[in-house]
Amino acid sequence: MILGRDVLAQVVSDTRVSLIIGITAALATTLLGTLPGGLAGFVGGWAMAG
């Protein structure tokens, strides 16, 4: 069945793209949250005061 193979290939391809986007977004937000938080904790919390 040609149609079945094409649909499966599309699902696999789209799943891979979605996973790459999701993992990239998760890593970016983790870095953007961890770096300032770690710096604020290391320096003494001046970034949190205010």
PDB file with one MODEL, atoms N, CA, C and O in Angstrom:
MODEL        1
ATOM      1  N   MET A   1       0.832  -1.180   0.000  1.00  0.00           N
ATOM      2  CA  MET A   1       0.000   0.000   0.000  1.00  0.00           C
ATOM      3  C   MET A   1       0.878   1.245   0.000  1.00  0.00           C
ATOM      4  O   MET A   1       1.541   1.551   0.991  1.00  0.00           O
ATOM      5  N   ILE A   2       0.873   1.929  -1.077  1.00  0.00           N
ATOM      6  CA  ILE A   2       1.701   3.121  -1.202  1.00  0.00           C
ATOM      7  C   ILE A   2       1.218   4.215  -0.258  1.00  0.00           C
ATOM      8  O   ILE A   2       2.030   4.905   0.358  1.00  0.00           O
ATOM      9  N   LEU A   3      -0.101   4.377  -0.141  1.00  0.00           N
ATOM     10  CA  LEU A   3      -0.643   5.424   0.717  1.00  0.00           C
ATOM     11  C   LEU A   3      -0.232   5.208   2.177  1.00  0.00           C
ATOM     12  O   LEU A   3       0.123   6.165   2.866  1.00  0.00           O
ATOM     13  N   GLY A   4      -0.277   3.976   2.646  1.00  0.00           N
ATOM     14  CA  GLY A   4       0.112   3.675   4.012  1.00  0.00           C
ATOM     15  C   GLY A   4       1.562   4.003   4.290  1.00  0.00           C
ATOM     16  O   GLY A   4       1.890   4.520   5.359  1.00  0.00           O
ATOM     17  N   ARG A   5       2.417   3.715   3.361  1.00  0.00           N
ATOM     18  CA  ARG A   5       3.832   4.018   3.545  1.00  0.00           C
ATOM     19  C   ARG A   5       4.075   5.522   3.558  1.00  0.00           C
ATOM     20  O   ARG A   5       4.877   6.011   4.354  1.00  0.00           O
ATOM     21  N   ASP A   6       3.408   6.244   2.705  1.00  0.00           N
ATOM     22  CA  ASP A   6       3.596   7.687   2.665  1.00  0.00           C
ATOM     23  C   ASP A   6       3.112   8.345   3.956  1.00  0.00           C
ATOM     24  O   ASP A   6       3.753   9.259   4.474  1.00  0.00           O
ATOM     25  N   VAL A   7       1.987   7.876   4.466  1.00  0.00           N
ATOM     26  CA  VAL A   7       1.468   8.439   5.708  1.00  0.00           C
ATOM     27  C   VAL A   7       2.414   8.127   6.858  1.00  0.00           C
ATOM     28  O   VAL A   7       2.687   9.012   7.670  1.00  0.00           O
ATOM     29  N   LEU A   8       2.914   6.925   6.956  1.00  0.00           N
ATOM     30  CA  LEU A   8       3.848   6.556   8.014  1.00  0.00           C
ATOM     31  C   LEU A   8       5.127   7.371   7.925  1.00  0.00           C
ATOM     32  O   LEU A   8       5.638   7.841   8.941  1.00  0.00           O
ATOM     33  N   ALA A   9       5.640   7.540   6.725  1.00  0.00           N
ATOM     34  CA  ALA A   9       6.857   8.332   6.551  1.00  0.00           C
ATOM     35  C   ALA A   9       6.627   9.776   6.983  1.00  0.00           C
ATOM     36  O   ALA A   9       7.502  10.387   7.597  1.00  0.00           O
ATOM     37  N   GLN A  10       5.467  10.321   6.670  1.00  0.00           N
ATOM     38  CA  GLN A  10       5.147  11.689   7.072  1.00  0.00           C
ATOM     39  C   GLN A  10       5.034  11.805   8.585  1.00  0.00           C
ATOM     40  O   GLN A  10       5.510  12.780   9.167  1.00  0.00           O
ATOM     41  N   VAL A  11       4.414  10.830   9.225  1.00  0.00           N
ATOM     42  CA  VAL A  11       4.274  10.841  10.685  1.00  0.00           C
ATOM     43  C   VAL A  11       5.643  10.766  11.351  1.00  0.00           C
ATOM     44  O   VAL A  11       5.906  11.505  12.300  1.00  0.00           O
ATOM     45  N   VAL A  12       6.508   9.895  10.876  1.00  0.00           N
ATOM     46  CA  VAL A  12       7.849   9.756  11.449  1.00  0.00           C
ATOM     47  C   VAL A  12       8.638  11.044  11.265  1.00  0.00           C
ATOM     48  O   VAL A  12       9.314  11.497  12.188  1.00  0.00           O
ATOM     49  N   SER A  13       8.555  11.630  10.088  1.00  0.00           N
ATOM     50  CA  SER A  13       9.276  12.862   9.804  1.00  0.00           C
ATOM     51  C   SER A  13       8.771  14.009  10.673  1.00  0.00           C
ATOM     52  O   SER A  13       9.570  14.757  11.237  1.00  0.00           O
ATOM     53  N   ASP A  14       7.458  14.151  10.784  1.00  0.00           N
ATOM     54  CA  ASP A  14       6.888  15.228  11.588  1.00  0.00           C
ATOM     55  C   ASP A  14       7.178  15.038  13.070  1.00  0.00           C
ATOM     56  O   ASP A  14       7.381  16.012  13.794  1.00  0.00           O
ATOM     57  N   THR A  15       7.198  13.796  13.520  1.00  0.00           N
ATOM     58  CA  THR A  15       7.513  13.524  14.918  1.00  0.00           C
ATOM     59  C   THR A  15       8.940  13.943  15.234  1.00  0.00           C
ATOM     60  O   THR A  15       9.208  14.513  16.292  1.00  0.00           O
ATOM     61  N   ARG A  16       9.844  13.662  14.322  1.00  0.00           N
ATOM     62  CA  ARG A  16      11.244  14.027  14.526  1.00  0.00           C
ATOM     63  C   ARG A  16      11.403  15.541  14.606  1.00  0.00           C
ATOM     64  O   ARG A  16      12.120  16.050  15.467  1.00  0.00           O
ATOM     65  N   VAL A  17      10.738  16.255  13.711  1.00  0.00           N
ATOM     66  CA  VAL A  17      10.812  17.718  13.720  1.00  0.00           C
ATOM     67  C   VAL A  17      10.227  18.276  15.017  1.00  0.00           C
ATOM     68  O   VAL A  17      10.805  19.180  15.620  1.00  0.00           O
ATOM     69  N   SER A  18       9.092  17.745  15.445  1.00  0.00           N
ATOM     70  CA  SER A  18       8.454  18.222  16.676  1.00  0.00           C
ATOM     71  C   SER A  18       9.340  17.961  17.886  1.00  0.00           C
ATOM     72  O   SER A  18       9.446  18.814  18.766  1.00  0.00           O
ATOM     73  N   LEU A  19       9.971  16.806  17.943  1.00  0.00           N
ATOM     74  CA  LEU A  19      10.863  16.499  19.064  1.00  0.00           C
ATOM     75  C   LEU A  19      12.066  17.422  19.089  1.00  0.00           C
ATOM     76  O   LEU A  19      12.481  17.866  20.159  1.00  0.00           O
ATOM     77  N   ILE A  20      12.625  17.715  17.944  1.00  0.00           N
ATOM     78  CA  ILE A  20      13.777  18.618  17.882  1.00  0.00           C
ATOM     79  C   ILE A  20      13.386  20.007  18.373  1.00  0.00           C
ATOM     80  O   ILE A  20      14.123  20.625  19.141  1.00  0.00           O
ATOM     81  N   ILE A  21      12.237  20.496  17.935  1.00  0.00           N
ATOM     82  CA  ILE A  21      11.770  21.813  18.367  1.00  0.00           C
ATOM     83  C   ILE A  21      11.498  21.815  19.869  1.00  0.00           C
ATOM     84  O   ILE A  21      11.886  22.755  20.563  1.00  0.00           O
ATOM     85  N   GLY A  22      10.841  20.786  20.374  1.00  0.00           N
ATOM     86  CA  GLY A  22      10.516  20.718  21.791  1.00  0.00           C
ATOM     87  C   GLY A  22      11.739  20.622  22.674  1.00  0.00           C
ATOM     88  O   GLY A  22      11.822  21.302  23.697  1.00  0.00           O
ATOM     89  N   ILE A  23      12.685  19.791  22.297  1.00  0.00           N
ATOM     90  CA  ILE A  23      13.901  19.637  23.096  1.00  0.00           C
ATOM     91  C   ILE A  23      14.725  20.917  23.061  1.00  0.00           C
ATOM     92  O   ILE A  23      15.295  21.315  24.078  1.00  0.00           O
ATOM     93  N   THR A  24      14.794  21.562  21.905  1.00  0.00           N
ATOM     94  CA  THR A  24      15.528  22.823  21.806  1.00  0.00           C
ATOM     95  C   THR A  24      14.897  23.893  22.684  1.00  0.00           C
ATOM     96  O   THR A  24      15.606  24.636  23.364  1.00  0.00           O
ATOM     97  N   ALA A  25      13.578  23.979  22.677  1.00  0.00           N
ATOM     98  CA  ALA A  25      12.889  24.964  23.515  1.00  0.00           C
ATOM     99  C   ALA A  25      13.113  24.670  24.993  1.00  0.00           C
ATOM    100  O   ALA A  25      13.336  25.592  25.777  1.00  0.00           O
ATOM    101  N   ALA A  26      13.059  23.414  25.377  1.00  0.00           N
ATOM    102  CA  ALA A  26      13.267  23.052  26.780  1.00  0.00           C
ATOM    103  C   ALA A  26      14.692  23.375  27.226  1.00  0.00           C
ATOM    104  O   ALA A  26      14.891  23.883  28.329  1.00  0.00           O
ATOM    105  N   LEU A  27      15.671  23.091  26.394  1.00  0.00           N
ATOM    106  CA  LEU A  27      17.059  23.401  26.749  1.00  0.00           C
ATOM    107  C   LEU A  27      17.287  24.902  26.834  1.00  0.00           C
ATOM    108  O   LEU A  27      17.992  25.373  27.727  1.00  0.00           O
ATOM    109  N   ALA A  28      16.701  25.653  25.916  1.00  0.00           N
ATOM    110  CA  ALA A  28      16.879  27.105  25.914  1.00  0.00           C
ATOM    111  C   ALA A  28      16.279  27.725  27.173  1.00  0.00           C
ATOM    112  O   ALA A  28      16.904  28.574  27.809  1.00  0.00           O
ATOM    113  N   THR A  29      15.070  27.302  27.531  1.00  0.00           N
ATOM    114  CA  THR A  29      14.448  27.874  28.729  1.00  0.00           C
ATOM    115  C   THR A  29      15.172  27.441  29.995  1.00  0.00           C
ATOM    116  O   THR A  29      15.236  28.200  30.962  1.00  0.00           O
ATOM    117  N   THR A  30      15.713  26.240  29.998  1.00  0.00           N
ATOM    118  CA  THR A  30      16.487  25.789  31.155  1.00  0.00           C
ATOM    119  C   THR A  30      17.735  26.646  31.322  1.00  0.00           C
ATOM    120  O   THR A  30      18.054  27.070  32.433  1.00  0.00           O
ATOM    121  N   LEU A  31      18.431  26.900  30.241  1.00  0.00           N
ATOM    122  CA  LEU A  31      19.628  27.735  30.314  1.00  0.00           C
ATOM    123  C   LEU A  31      19.282  29.169  30.697  1.00  0.00           C
ATOM    124  O   LEU A  31      19.978  29.779  31.509  1.00  0.00           O
ATOM    125  N   LEU A  32      18.213  29.709  30.118  1.00  0.00           N
ATOM    126  CA  LEU A  32      17.831  31.090  30.412  1.00  0.00           C
ATOM    127  C   LEU A  32      17.355  31.259  31.853  1.00  0.00           C
ATOM    128  O   LEU A  32      17.418  32.365  32.391  1.00  0.00           O
ATOM    129  N   GLY A  33      16.888  30.201  32.480  1.00  0.00           N
ATOM    130  CA  GLY A  33      16.472  30.286  33.870  1.00  0.00           C
ATOM    131  C   GLY A  33      17.572  29.939  34.846  1.00  0.00           C
ATOM    132  O   GLY A  33      17.658  30.522  35.927  1.00  0.00           O
ATOM    133  N   THR A  34      18.408  29.000  34.476  1.00  0.00           N
ATOM    134  CA  THR A  34      19.449  28.525  35.382  1.00  0.00           C
ATOM    135  C   THR A  34      20.619  29.509  35.494  1.00  0.00           C
ATOM    136  O   THR A  34      21.138  29.737  36.586  1.00  0.00           O
ATOM    137  N   LEU A  35      21.021  30.076  34.388  1.00  0.00           N
ATOM    138  CA  LEU A  35      22.176  30.974  34.429  1.00  0.00           C
ATOM    139  C   LEU A  35      21.930  32.211  35.294  1.00  0.00           C
ATOM    140  O   LEU A  35      22.762  32.496  36.155  1.00  0.00           O
ATOM    141  N   PRO A  36      20.851  32.955  35.120  1.00  0.00           N
ATOM    142  CA  PRO A  36      20.640  34.106  36.010  1.00  0.00           C
ATOM    143  C   PRO A  36      20.385  33.691  37.459  1.00  0.00           C
ATOM    144  O   PRO A  36      20.818  34.380  38.382  1.00  0.00           O
ATOM    145  N   GLY A  37      19.695  32.586  37.664  1.00  0.00           N
ATOM    146  CA  GLY A  37      19.444  32.124  39.026  1.00  0.00           C
ATOM    147  C   GLY A  37      20.712  31.705  39.724  1.00  0.00           C
ATOM    148  O   GLY A  37      20.910  32.024  40.897  1.00  0.00           O
ATOM    149  N   GLY A  38      21.565  31.001  39.031  1.00  0.00           N
ATOM    150  CA  GLY A  38      22.848  30.604  39.604  1.00  0.00           C
ATOM    151  C   GLY A  38      23.737  31.794  39.871  1.00  0.00           C
ATOM    152  O   GLY A  38      24.419  31.848  40.895  1.00  0.00           O
ATOM    153  N   LEU A  39      23.737  32.743  38.964  1.00  0.00           N
ATOM    154  CA  LEU A  39      24.534  33.953  39.167  1.00  0.00           C
ATOM    155  C   LEU A  39      24.016  34.751  40.361  1.00  0.00           C
ATOM    156  O   LEU A  39      24.806  35.245  41.166  1.00  0.00           O
ATOM    157  N   ALA A  40      22.702  34.879  40.479  1.00  0.00           N
ATOM    158  CA  ALA A  40      22.125  35.613  41.605  1.00  0.00           C
ATOM    159  C   ALA A  40      22.439  34.913  42.924  1.00  0.00           C
ATOM    160  O   ALA A  40      22.720  35.582  43.918  1.00  0.00           O
ATOM    161  N   GLY A  41      22.397  33.609  42.952  1.00  0.00           N
ATOM    162  CA  GLY A  41      22.729  32.877  44.166  1.00  0.00           C
ATOM    163  C   GLY A  41      24.198  32.986  44.520  1.00  0.00           C
ATOM    164  O   GLY A  41      24.560  33.070  45.693  1.00  0.00           O
ATOM    165  N   PHE A  42      25.044  32.983  43.496  1.00  0.00           N
ATOM    166  CA  PHE A  42      26.483  33.059  43.731  1.00  0.00           C
ATOM    167  C   PHE A  42      26.900  34.442  44.208  1.00  0.00           C
ATOM    168  O   PHE A  42      27.735  34.564  45.105  1.00  0.00           O
ATOM    169  N   VAL A  43      26.328  35.481  43.617  1.00  0.00           N
ATOM    170  CA  VAL A  43      26.715  36.848  43.939  1.00  0.00           C
ATOM    171  C   VAL A  43      26.132  37.277  45.279  1.00  0.00           C
ATOM    172  O   VAL A  43      26.695  38.139  45.954  1.00  0.00           O
ATOM    173  N   GLY A  44      25.028  36.692  45.662  1.00  0.00           N
ATOM    174  CA  GLY A  44      24.463  37.030  46.953  1.00  0.00           C
ATOM    175  C   GLY A  44      23.028  37.502  46.886  1.00  0.00           C
ATOM    176  O   GLY A  44      22.488  38.017  47.865  1.00  0.00           O
ATOM    177  N   GLY A  45      22.415  37.328  45.738  1.00  0.00           N
ATOM    178  CA  GLY A  45      21.010  37.650  45.629  1.00  0.00           C
ATOM    179  C   GLY A  45      20.700  39.072  45.241  1.00  0.00           C
ATOM    180  O   GLY A  45      19.550  39.489  45.376  1.00  0.00           O
ATOM    181  N   TRP A  46      21.668  39.851  44.762  1.00  0.00           N
ATOM    182  CA  TRP A  46      21.393  41.240  44.393  1.00  0.00           C
ATOM    183  C   TRP A  46      20.373  41.337  43.262  1.00  0.00           C
ATOM    184  O   TRP A  46      19.637  42.320  43.174  1.00  0.00           O
ATOM    185  N   ALA A  47      20.325  40.335  42.406  1.00  0.00           N
ATOM    186  CA  ALA A  47      19.377  40.369  41.292  1.00  0.00           C
ATOM    187  C   ALA A  47      17.952  40.162  41.770  1.00  0.00           C
ATOM    188  O   ALA A  47      17.008  40.611  41.120  1.00  0.00           O
ATOM    189  N   MET A  48      17.785  39.482  42.908  1.00  0.00           N
ATOM    190  CA  MET A  48      16.445  39.200  43.432  1.00  0.00           C
ATOM    191  C   MET A  48      15.954  40.343  44.324  1.00  0.00           C
ATOM    192  O   MET A  48      14.748  40.479  44.531  1.00  0.00           O
ATOM    193  N   ALA A  49      16.851  41.155  44.849  1.00  0.00           N
ATOM    194  CA  ALA A  49      16.433  42.246  45.725  1.00  0.00           C
ATOM    195  C   ALA A  49      15.855  43.372  44.876  1.00  0.00           C
ATOM    196  O   ALA A  49      16.379  43.697  43.811  1.00  0.00           O
ATOM    197  N   GLY A  50      14.791  43.948  45.354  1.00  0.00           N
ATOM    198  CA  GLY A  50      14.272  45.071  44.592  1.00  0.00           C
ATOM    199  C   GLY A  50      12.838  45.086  44.655  1.00  0.00           C
ATOM    200  O   GLY A  50      12.204  45.964  44.070  1.00  0.00           O
TER     201      GLY A  50
ENDMDL
END
